[in-house]
Amino acid sequence: MDNKNNQVSSDFRFAAAVAMFGQLLRNSDFKADATYDKVIKLAKTGLDKDDNGYRREFIRLVETVKGL
């Protein structure tokens, strides 16, 4: 996960969260130490361009799956 020492866009961080979520859902061998909490935290760093609320809805989806 990016520790903000790298200057990457909020779009990149959000896309990385979506990819990490997919790896968790598939129980991928490449998920490393990914967790739903890390997905949520990373996705929240990409909320600045969420005019339609789709990114917030993604976070709610991850929270729901985490609770299952």
Secondary structure by P-SEA (a helix, b strand, c coil): cccccccccaaaaaaaaaaaaaaaaacccccccccaaaaaaaaaaaccccccaaaaaaaaaaaaaaac
